[in-house]
Amino acid sequence: MNRYVVPVQEVKHTEAGFQLVLNMPERMARNLWQYKVCQVEVGIDDGRRITIAQRRKIYATLRDIAEYTGYTDEAMKEVMKAEHMLQSGCGYFSLSNCSVTTAREYINTLMEYALKEGVILQESGIQRTDDIDTYLIQCIRYHKCCVCGRAAEIHHVDAIGMGNDRRHYDDSQNRIMALCRSHHTIYHQRGCSRFMDAYKVYGIERHRTEDRWQQGMTG
């Protein structure tokens, strides 16, 4: 899913409610027209600046990616900024004073790159992400363990159950997560509640992972 940061031109109050008028780049407008987009997600920048915790997560993840790729930390920061701006459509930003929202979305870009390329972080991705839902969905998308980041299979938190025909059973509301073989074994040894409490992870409803994938394909 492409994300854009665009200025608000006007908020109109009409009999039907409020209308938001945006100044959007041509690329964004063409995507809306080409894919016949009828709904968009709107986030609000409340003016808060990047936090110390977010900055720590960013630089720690950049170091891990730099070590994996062979770039210097500073070069990797600029490479990943360019990657984020390309994906999101946002303008140049500084990690010294960007918004909380921009920092969170930049962390999402870093985490997605690490998962996609197989970068093993020095600590759990749960400790690095600033958006746990998005991270868990990314893990499912790239088949990487949400605990350790290694190759994973999809684990069904909500089993289909005996007596249900898998060919016709609607499992879109069932929760899934990506776990490597080792953590899958630990899951069954400890049980669902103890495992989730210990590792601070949880299942994501299947339809949400598929919706996010489709948005990424067409956004």
N, C-alpha and C positions, 0 to 999 in steps of 0.2 A: 504494500500500500504506500503510495507516494503521499508525503505530507508537505504542505506549503504553509508558509507564514506570510500572510497578506494583511495590508492595512484596512481598517474599517473606515469606509467613506461616510456612512450615515446609518443611523438607526431610526427607522420610520415607525410611527404609531398609526395603525390603520384600524378600521372597524373590525377587521378579521384578526388583529393582533399586532405583533411587531414584525417588521421586515428589516433584514440586515443587508446593507449594500456594501459590497467589497470591491476593492481594486485588485484584480488578479492578473498575473502574468499570462501572456498569450499561450504558453505551453499548458498551463492549468486549464484555461478556457477550452482549448482544443481537446484535452482529455475528457472534460465534462461533456462536450458535444459528441466526441467520437464514441464514447462508451455509454452514452445516453444515461449519465448519472442523474438520479433523481433524489438522492440523499447524500449529505456530507456530514462528517463529524466535526464539530466545532469545539475547540479548546479555548479557555480564557487565560490569558497571561495576567495574573493578579499583581504584577509589579515586583514580586519577590526576586531577589538575586540568587545566583548559584550558592549552594551551601558548602560548608567545609567538607561535609560527608560526601557530597556529590563530587567535589574536586578530588578527593582522595580516591574514590572509586575510578574516576576517569584516568588519573595518572597511573594508578596501579595496573589497570587494564591495558593502557597504552604501553607500559613497560613490558608486559607479557607478550603483547602482539609484536613489539619491536624486537624482542629477543627471538621470537619465532621466525620473523621475516628477515632479520639482519639489518633493518633500518636503525638509525639512532632514535632515541625517544622523541626528540624535537621534530625530526623529519616525519616520524610516524604520526605525530599529532597533526601536522599539516595535511598529510595524506588522508587521514581519516576525517578531518574537517571537510576536505574537498569531497570525499565520498558521501558524507552526510549532507552537504549542501546540494549535491547532485541528486540524491534520493529524495530529499525533502523539499527542495526548491527554496529553502531559506537563504538569506544573505549571510555574509561573513559575520562571525561572532567571536568574541573573546572569552576565554575561560576565566578571566579575572572578574567579569561583571555581567555575563549573560544571565538570562532569566532562569528560574528554577525549571520551567517547562522546556526551554532549549537544552539545558543540561541533561534533563531526564531523557529527552529524545536522542541526544548525542550518545548517551550511555546505551540506549537501545541499539543504535547503529553499531557501536563497538562490540556489544554482546553478540549481535547477529553475525558480525564478521568473524568473531572468535569461534562461534559454534559452527558456522559454515566451513571455515578453513581448518577446523580441528585443533585450535590453539588451546592447550591445557593451561588453565589459570592457576595461580599460586594459592588461591583459596576458592571456595565454592562460588559458583555463579550467583547463587542466592544472596551471597554477601556483597557481590559486585553490582547487581542490578538495582535500579531505582524504580522498576516497574515489574513486579513479580509476575503478574498475569502475562504480560508480553514475553517475558523470559521463558516461562513454562511453555507457551505456544511455540516459541522459536525452537526450544528443545525438541518438541514433538515434530516440528516441520523438518528439522535437520537430523532427526534420529540421534540426538546426543543426550546423554544422561543428565537429568536436571540436578543431580547431586554432585557428580564429579566431572562432567563434560565429555566423558568417553563414549565410544560407539554404543548405541542403545537400541532396544526394541520397544515397541509400544505396549505398555501394560494397561490392562483394563481394570480400573478401580472398581467399577460397577460391572460385574460379570453378567453376561447375557442370561445365564441360568438354564437349568435343565428344562426340557419340554418346549423351549422356544425354537422356532425354525429360523436359523441364522439368515436364510435367504430372504425372509420377509419381515424379520424383527427390526423395528425402528430403534436403533441405538444412538440416535443423534443427541439425546439428552444424557447419555451415559458418560461418565468421567474417565479420562485416560491420562497417562503420563508417560514420559520417556525414561526408562531405567536401563542401565547396563546390567549384565548378567549378575555381577556381584551384588549390586544394590537391589536387584529384583529378588535375589535369594534372601537378603536381609529383610526385605519387605515382608516376605512370607514367614520368616522366623519371628519377627516382632509383632506382626499384625498391622493393619492399616493405621489405626489411631496412633500407636506408639511410634511408628515409622515417620508419619507426617509431622508429629510433634517434635521428634528428634532432629529432623532435617529441614523443617520449616517449608515443606513443599505440599502440594495438594493436586488433586486431579482437575483437569479442565474438560468441560463438556465438549464432546466431539464436534458438534455443530459450530462451536466458536472457533476451533482450529481450522475447519474447512472454510468458514466465512472469511477468516483472516487471510487464508491462502488465496482465495478467489480475489480478494481486494488487492493483494500483492501482485496477482497476475494481470489485473485489468486497471489498477490505479495509476 
